[in-house]
């Protein structure tokens, strides 16, 4: 995740595995939620 404007609120990236769980590594094909501090751009890379 590239967040040049530091919009992602720390420790607020979540996935779902029977309940919401904090995520530290993104996996292809999964869905995620995060909290941002405002409007802007957050970039994801496949690398």
N, CA, C and O atoms as a Maestro MAE file, in Angstrom:
{
 s_m_m2io_version
 :::
 2.0.0
}

f_m_ct {
 s_m_title
 :::
 protein
 m_atom[188] {
  # First column is atom index #
  i_m_mmod_type
  r_m_x_coord
  r_m_y_coord
  r_m_z_coord
  i_m_residue_number
  s_m_chain_name
  s_m_pdb_residue_name
  s_m_pdb_atom_name
  i_m_atomic_number
  :::
  1 25 0.865 -1.177 0.000 1 A "UNK " " N  " 7
  2 3 0.000 0.000 0.000 1 A "UNK " " CA " 6
  3 2 0.901 1.226 0.000 1 A "UNK " " C  " 6
  4 15 1.796 1.348 0.836 1 A "UNK " " O  " 8
  5 25 0.659 2.133 -0.941 2 A "UNK " " N  " 7
  6 3 1.381 3.403 -0.990 2 A "UNK " " CA " 6
  7 2 0.386 4.490 -0.614 2 A "UNK " " C  " 6
  8 15 -0.599 4.714 -1.317 2 A "UNK " " O  " 8
  9 25 0.647 5.154 0.488 3 A "UNK " " N  " 7
  10 3 -0.258 6.152 1.058 3 A "UNK " " CA " 6
  11 2 0.506 7.468 1.236 3 A "UNK " " C  " 6
  12 15 0.833 7.845 2.361 3 A "UNK " " O  " 8
  13 25 0.795 8.176 0.119 4 A "UNK " " N  " 7
  14 3 1.664 9.355 0.191 4 A "UNK " " CA " 6
  15 2 1.128 10.487 1.060 4 A "UNK " " C  " 6
  16 15 1.908 11.290 1.572 4 A "UNK " " O  " 8
  17 25 -0.185 10.563 1.236 5 A "UNK " " N  " 7
  18 3 -0.767 11.631 2.055 5 A "UNK " " CA " 6
  19 2 -1.045 11.169 3.487 5 A "UNK " " C  " 6
  20 15 -1.637 11.902 4.279 5 A "UNK " " O  " 8
  21 25 -0.612 9.942 3.813 6 A "UNK " " N  " 7
  22 3 -0.811 9.362 5.145 6 A "UNK " " CA " 6
  23 2 -2.278 9.433 5.575 6 A "UNK " " C  " 6
  24 15 -2.604 9.887 6.671 6 A "UNK " " O  " 8
  25 25 -3.145 8.972 4.681 7 A "UNK " " N  " 7
  26 3 -4.585 8.997 4.927 7 A "UNK " " CA " 6
  27 2 -5.073 7.821 5.766 7 A "UNK " " C  " 6
  28 15 -6.068 7.941 6.480 7 A "UNK " " O  " 8
  29 25 -4.382 6.686 5.686 8 A "UNK " " N  " 7
  30 3 -4.834 5.502 6.416 8 A "UNK " " CA " 6
  31 2 -4.596 5.703 7.908 8 A "UNK " " C  " 6
  32 15 -3.477 5.984 8.338 8 A "UNK " " O  " 8
  33 25 -5.658 5.557 8.685 9 A "UNK " " N  " 7
  34 3 -5.537 5.636 10.140 9 A "UNK " " CA " 6
  35 2 -4.813 4.363 10.593 9 A "UNK " " C  " 6
  36 15 -5.235 3.263 10.236 9 A "UNK " " O  " 8
  37 25 -3.728 4.489 11.375 10 A "UNK " " N  " 7
  38 3 -2.953 3.310 11.781 10 A "UNK " " CA " 6
  39 2 -3.808 2.225 12.435 10 A "UNK " " C  " 6
  40 15 -4.725 2.509 13.207 10 A "UNK " " O  " 8
  41 25 -3.481 0.978 12.104 11 A "UNK " " N  " 7
  42 3 -4.128 -0.214 12.669 11 A "UNK " " CA " 6
  43 2 -5.613 -0.309 12.343 11 A "UNK " " C  " 6
  44 15 -6.390 -0.839 13.137 11 A "UNK " " O  " 8
  45 25 -6.021 0.210 11.156 12 A "UNK " " N  " 7
  46 3 -7.439 0.141 10.776 12 A "UNK " " CA " 6
  47 2 -7.649 -0.525 9.418 12 A "UNK " " C  " 6
  48 15 -8.591 -0.184 8.703 12 A "UNK " " O  " 8
  49 25 -6.784 -1.472 9.056 13 A "UNK " " N  " 7
  50 3 -6.990 -2.255 7.839 13 A "UNK " " CA " 6
  51 2 -7.534 -3.613 8.283 13 A "UNK " " C  " 6
  52 15 -6.895 -4.319 9.063 13 A "UNK " " O  " 8
  53 25 -8.721 -3.974 7.780 14 A "UNK " " N  " 7
  54 3 -9.404 -5.184 8.225 14 A "UNK " " CA " 6
  55 2 -9.794 -6.070 7.056 14 A "UNK " " C  " 6
  56 15 -10.065 -5.596 5.953 14 A "UNK " " O  " 8
  57 25 -9.817 -7.359 7.324 15 A "UNK " " N  " 7
  58 3 -10.373 -8.358 6.432 15 A "UNK " " CA " 6
  59 2 -11.515 -9.039 7.168 15 A "UNK " " C  " 6
  60 15 -11.900 -8.615 8.258 15 A "UNK " " O  " 8
  61 25 -12.057 -10.097 6.571 16 A "UNK " " N  " 7
  62 3 -13.164 -10.807 7.209 16 A "UNK " " CA " 6
  63 2 -12.894 -12.298 7.164 16 A "UNK " " C  " 6
  64 15 -12.670 -12.862 6.093 16 A "UNK " " O  " 8
  65 25 -12.916 -12.942 8.333 17 A "UNK " " N  " 7
  66 3 -12.748 -14.389 8.459 17 A "UNK " " CA " 6
  67 2 -13.669 -14.845 9.586 17 A "UNK " " C  " 6
  68 15 -13.220 -15.099 10.704 17 A "UNK " " O  " 8
  69 25 -14.963 -14.946 9.280 18 A "UNK " " N  " 7
  70 3 -16.040 -15.211 10.236 18 A "UNK " " CA " 6
  71 2 -16.311 -14.019 11.154 18 A "UNK " " C  " 6
  72 15 -17.358 -13.963 11.800 18 A "UNK " " O  " 8
  73 25 -15.396 -13.084 11.217 19 A "UNK " " N  " 7
  74 3 -15.570 -11.795 11.894 19 A "UNK " " CA " 6
  75 2 -14.490 -10.872 11.335 19 A "UNK " " C  " 6
  76 15 -13.609 -11.324 10.605 19 A "UNK " " O  " 8
  77 25 -14.550 -9.601 11.666 20 A "UNK " " N  " 7
  78 3 -13.531 -8.669 11.196 20 A "UNK " " CA " 6
  79 2 -12.227 -8.926 11.938 20 A "UNK " " C  " 6
  80 15 -12.213 -9.075 13.160 20 A "UNK " " O  " 8
  81 25 -11.130 -8.977 11.184 21 A "UNK " " N  " 7
  82 3 -9.810 -9.214 11.767 21 A "UNK " " CA " 6
  83 2 -8.830 -8.194 11.213 21 A "UNK " " C  " 6
  84 15 -8.889 -7.829 10.039 21 A "UNK " " O  " 8
  85 25 -7.929 -7.739 12.072 22 A "UNK " " N  " 7
  86 3 -6.906 -6.790 11.633 22 A "UNK " " CA " 6
  87 2 -5.948 -7.514 10.689 22 A "UNK " " C  " 6
  88 15 -5.528 -8.638 10.963 22 A "UNK " " O  " 8
  89 25 -5.603 -6.858 9.568 23 A "UNK " " N  " 7
  90 3 -4.769 -7.450 8.526 23 A "UNK " " CA " 6
  91 2 -3.437 -6.712 8.454 23 A "UNK " " C  " 6
  92 15 -3.382 -5.485 8.544 23 A "UNK " " O  " 8
  93 25 -2.357 -7.490 8.288 24 A "UNK " " N  " 7
  94 3 -1.028 -6.901 8.151 24 A "UNK " " CA " 6
  95 2 -0.432 -7.142 6.768 24 A "UNK " " C  " 6
  96 15 0.494 -6.442 6.358 24 A "UNK " " O  " 8
  97 25 -0.968 -8.143 6.040 25 A "UNK " " N  " 7
  98 3 -0.508 -8.464 4.692 25 A "UNK " " CA " 6
  99 2 -1.727 -8.677 3.799 25 A "UNK " " C  " 6
  100 15 -2.626 -9.442 4.147 25 A "UNK " " O  " 8
  101 25 -1.760 -8.007 2.658 26 A "UNK " " N  " 7
  102 3 -2.864 -8.175 1.718 26 A "UNK " " CA " 6
  103 2 -2.629 -9.409 0.854 26 A "UNK " " C  " 6
  104 15 -1.497 -9.696 0.464 26 A "UNK " " O  " 8
  105 25 -3.703 -10.136 0.557 27 A "UNK " " N  " 7
  106 3 -3.624 -11.326 -0.291 27 A "UNK " " CA " 6
  107 2 -4.494 -11.115 -1.528 27 A "UNK " " C  " 6
  108 15 -5.567 -10.519 -1.428 27 A "UNK " " O  " 8
  109 25 -4.050 -11.593 -2.696 28 A "UNK " " N  " 7
  110 3 -4.843 -11.454 -3.920 28 A "UNK " " CA " 6
  111 2 -6.209 -12.124 -3.776 28 A "UNK " " C  " 6
  112 15 -6.326 -13.189 -3.171 28 A "UNK " " O  " 8
  113 25 -7.233 -11.494 -4.335 29 A "UNK " " N  " 7
  114 3 -8.566 -12.067 -4.358 29 A "UNK " " CA " 6
  115 2 -9.377 -11.876 -3.091 29 A "UNK " " C  " 6
  116 15 -10.504 -12.365 -3.010 29 A "UNK " " O  " 8
  117 25 -8.845 -11.190 -2.113 30 A "UNK " " N  " 7
  118 3 -9.551 -10.949 -0.854 30 A "UNK " " CA " 6
  119 2 -10.056 -9.508 -0.817 30 A "UNK " " C  " 6
  120 15 -9.574 -8.657 -1.564 30 A "UNK " " O  " 8
  121 25 -11.019 -9.241 0.048 31 A "UNK " " N  " 7
  122 3 -11.551 -7.891 0.211 31 A "UNK " " CA " 6
  123 2 -11.098 -7.304 1.539 31 A "UNK " " C  " 6
  124 15 -10.898 -8.033 2.511 31 A "UNK " " O  " 8
  125 25 -10.937 -5.994 1.579 32 A "UNK " " N  " 7
  126 3 -10.432 -5.331 2.780 32 A "UNK " " CA " 6
  127 2 -11.158 -4.022 3.022 32 A "UNK " " C  " 6
  128 15 -11.709 -3.423 2.098 32 A "UNK " " O  " 8
  129 25 -11.152 -3.589 4.259 33 A "UNK " " N  " 7
  130 3 -11.710 -2.310 4.660 33 A "UNK " " CA " 6
  131 2 -10.616 -1.556 5.395 33 A "UNK " " C  " 6
  132 15 -9.773 -2.159 6.059 33 A "UNK " " O  " 8
  133 25 -10.633 -0.259 5.275 34 A "UNK " " N  " 7
  134 3 -9.714 0.565 6.051 34 A "UNK " " CA " 6
  135 2 -10.386 1.880 6.377 34 A "UNK " " C  " 6
  136 15 -11.359 2.275 5.735 34 A "UNK " " O  " 8
  137 25 -9.858 2.546 7.376 35 A "UNK " " N  " 7
  138 3 -10.374 3.863 7.749 35 A "UNK " " CA " 6
  139 2 -9.366 4.903 7.292 35 A "UNK " " C  " 6
  140 15 -8.163 4.761 7.512 35 A "UNK " " O  " 8
  141 25 -9.875 5.954 6.652 36 A "UNK " " N  " 7
  142 3 -8.991 7.041 6.222 36 A "UNK " " CA " 6
  143 2 -9.344 8.311 6.987 36 A "UNK " " C  " 6
  144 15 -10.458 8.474 7.485 36 A "UNK " " O  " 8
  145 25 -8.370 9.194 7.064 37 A "UNK " " N  " 7
  146 3 -8.567 10.451 7.781 37 A "UNK " " CA " 6
  147 2 -9.187 11.527 6.902 37 A "UNK " " C  " 6
  148 15 -9.490 12.618 7.385 37 A "UNK " " O  " 8
  149 25 -9.381 11.233 5.604 38 A "UNK " " N  " 7
  150 3 -9.967 12.220 4.703 38 A "UNK " " CA " 6
  151 2 -9.955 11.735 3.269 38 A "UNK " " C  " 6
  152 15 -9.653 10.573 2.995 38 A "UNK " " O  " 8
  153 25 -10.282 12.628 2.364 39 A "UNK " " N  " 7
  154 3 -10.289 12.328 0.935 39 A "UNK " " CA " 6
  155 2 -8.877 12.356 0.381 39 A "UNK " " C  " 6
  156 15 -8.022 13.091 0.875 39 A "UNK " " O  " 8
  157 25 -8.634 11.554 -0.644 40 A "UNK " " N  " 7
  158 3 -7.332 11.545 -1.290 40 A "UNK " " CA " 6
  159 2 -7.133 10.252 -2.049 40 A "UNK " " C  " 6
  160 15 -8.099 9.561 -2.371 40 A "UNK " " O  " 8
  161 25 -5.880 9.921 -2.337 41 A "UNK " " N  " 7
  162 3 -5.562 8.724 -3.105 41 A "UNK " " CA " 6
  163 2 -4.660 7.800 -2.304 41 A "UNK " " C  " 6
  164 15 -3.698 8.231 -1.667 41 A "UNK " " O  " 8
  165 25 -4.999 6.513 -2.354 42 A "UNK " " N  " 7
  166 3 -4.199 5.444 -1.774 42 A "UNK " " CA " 6
  167 2 -3.964 4.459 -2.909 42 A "UNK " " C  " 6
  168 15 -4.903 4.111 -3.626 42 A "UNK " " O  " 8
  169 25 -2.741 4.010 -3.083 43 A "UNK " " N  " 7
  170 3 -2.384 3.160 -4.215 43 A "UNK " " CA " 6
  171 2 -2.034 1.750 -3.758 43 A "UNK " " C  " 6
  172 15 -1.402 1.555 -2.719 43 A "UNK " " O  " 8
  173 25 -2.458 0.769 -4.558 44 A "UNK " " N  " 7
  174 3 -2.095 -0.630 -4.334 44 A "UNK " " CA " 6
  175 2 -1.219 -1.091 -5.478 44 A "UNK " " C  " 6
  176 15 -1.458 -0.733 -6.632 44 A "UNK " " O  " 8
  177 25 -0.210 -1.880 -5.167 45 A "UNK " " N  " 7
  178 3 0.685 -2.427 -6.179 45 A "UNK " " CA " 6
  179 2 0.656 -3.949 -6.095 45 A "UNK " " C  " 6
  180 15 0.520 -4.514 -5.009 45 A "UNK " " O  " 8
  181 25 0.781 -4.596 -7.220 46 A "UNK " " N  " 7
  182 3 0.823 -6.050 -7.258 46 A "UNK " " CA " 6
  183 2 2.205 -6.619 -7.001 46 A "UNK " " C  " 6
  184 15 2.393 -7.832 -7.083 46 A "UNK " " O  " 8
  185 25 3.163 -5.781 -6.696 47 A "UNK " " N  " 7
  186 3 4.547 -6.239 -6.469 47 A "UNK " " CA " 6
  187 2 4.793 -6.601 -5.033 47 A "UNK " " C  " 6
  188 15 5.901 -7.002 -4.679 47 A "UNK " " O  " 8
  :::
 }
 m_bond[187] {
  # First column is bond index #
  i_m_from
  i_m_to
  i_m_order
  :::
  1 1 2 1
  2 2 3 1
  3 3 4 2
  4 3 5 1
  5 5 6 1
  6 6 7 1
  7 7 8 2
  8 7 9 1
  9 9 10 1
  10 10 11 1
  11 11 12 2
  12 11 13 1
  13 13 14 1
  14 14 15 1
  15 15 16 2
  16 15 17 1
  17 17 18 1
  18 18 19 1
  19 19 20 2
  20 19 21 1
  21 21 22 1
  22 22 23 1
  23 23 24 2
  24 23 25 1
  25 25 26 1
  26 26 27 1
  27 27 28 2
  28 27 29 1
  29 29 30 1
  30 30 31 1
  31 31 32 2
  32 31 33 1
  33 33 34 1
  34 34 35 1
  35 35 36 2
  36 35 37 1
  37 37 38 1
  38 38 39 1
  39 39 40 2
  40 39 41 1
  41 41 42 1
  42 42 43 1
  43 43 44 2
  44 43 45 1
  45 45 46 1
  46 46 47 1
  47 47 48 2
  48 47 49 1
  49 49 50 1
  50 50 51 1
  51 51 52 2
  52 51 53 1
  53 53 54 1
  54 54 55 1
  55 55 56 2
  56 55 57 1
  57 57 58 1
  58 58 59 1
  59 59 60 2
  60 59 61 1
  61 61 62 1
  62 62 63 1
  63 63 64 2
  64 63 65 1
  65 65 66 1
  66 66 67 1
  67 67 68 2
  68 67 69 1
  69 69 70 1
  70 70 71 1
  71 71 72 2
  72 71 73 1
  73 73 74 1
  74 74 75 1
  75 75 76 2
  76 75 77 1
  77 77 78 1
  78 78 79 1
  79 79 80 2
  80 79 81 1
  81 81 82 1
  82 82 83 1
  83 83 84 2
  84 83 85 1
  85 85 86 1
  86 86 87 1
  87 87 88 2
  88 87 89 1
  89 89 90 1
  90 90 91 1
  91 91 92 2
  92 91 93 1
  93 93 94 1
  94 94 95 1
  95 95 96 2
  96 95 97 1
  97 97 98 1
  98 98 99 1
  99 99 100 2
  100 99 101 1
  101 101 102 1
  102 102 103 1
  103 103 104 2
  104 103 105 1
  105 105 106 1
  106 106 107 1
  107 107 108 2
  108 107 109 1
  109 109 110 1
  110 110 111 1
  111 111 112 2
  112 111 113 1
  113 113 114 1
  114 114 115 1
  115 115 116 2
  116 115 117 1
  117 117 118 1
  118 118 119 1
  119 119 120 2
  120 119 121 1
  121 121 122 1
  122 122 123 1
  123 123 124 2
  124 123 125 1
  125 125 126 1
  126 126 127 1
  127 127 128 2
  128 127 129 1
  129 129 130 1
  130 130 131 1
  131 131 132 2
  132 131 133 1
  133 133 134 1
  134 134 135 1
  135 135 136 2
  136 135 137 1
  137 137 138 1
  138 138 139 1
  139 139 140 2
  140 139 141 1
  141 141 142 1
  142 142 143 1
  143 143 144 2
  144 143 145 1
  145 145 146 1
  146 146 147 1
  147 147 148 2
  148 147 149 1
  149 149 150 1
  150 150 151 1
  151 151 152 2
  152 151 153 1
  153 153 154 1
  154 154 155 1
  155 155 156 2
  156 155 157 1
  157 157 158 1
  158 158 159 1
  159 159 160 2
  160 159 161 1
  161 161 162 1
  162 162 163 1
  163 163 164 2
  164 163 165 1
  165 165 166 1
  166 166 167 1
  167 167 168 2
  168 167 169 1
  169 169 170 1
  170 170 171 1
  171 171 172 2
  172 171 173 1
  173 173 174 1
  174 174 175 1
  175 175 176 2
  176 175 177 1
  177 177 178 1
  178 178 179 1
  179 179 180 2
  180 179 181 1
  181 181 182 1
  182 182 183 1
  183 183 184 2
  184 183 185 1
  185 185 186 1
  186 186 187 1
  187 187 188 2
  :::
 }
}
